[in-house]
Amino acid sequence: MLDVYDILGRKVQRLIEIRQQAGECQVTWEADKFASGFYFTRLISGNQSRSIKLTLIE
């Protein structure tokens, strides 16, 4: 799963819900309905997870 969270930790969108094959994957976030600011993505794969900070500037 790949989710996007706002600065308060609220999930604002799920970008990937289904299981993906191993390897490289590209995802586009259609962020035009979101306000400028800081967001975080969280990727969960099996028992591992990774978070990345994003800055959205309109």
N, C-alpha and C positions, 0 to 999 in steps of 0.2 A: 504494500500500500504506500501511496505517496500523498500526504496531506499538507495543506497550507494553513498556518495559524496566524492570527493577528498578535500584536504585541502583548495583549492581555491573556494569551494562551487559548483563545477560543478558535475552534476549527472553523475556517471560513470556506474551505473547498477541498474535496477529494479529487486528486488528479488521476490517480491510478488505483483501481480497486481489484482488478483481476490479476492473477498470477502471471508473471512475465517469464519468458525463457531467459536463461543465463546469457549474459553478454551486454552489449551496449544498447541503450534505449533512449530515445529523445522524446521530451514532453514539452508542449507549449502551454503556458499559463495565460489564458485570456483574462487579463487583469483590468480591463477597462471599466468594470463596475466597482472597483475597489479604490478607496482613498489612498493618496500618497502616504507613505510611512514605512515602518519596519514590519516585516513578516518573517516567518520561519517555515521551512519545509521540514517534514519528518518522513524519512524513508524507512519502512520496516520490511526486513527480509529474513524470514525464519525467526531465529532468536536474536538477531542483530538489528540495531537501529542507528540512524545517523541524522543529525539535524544541521541545517545550513541557514544562516541569516540572509535575508534578502532586503534590499531597499527599493521601494517602488516610487518612482518620480514621474509625475504626470507632466 
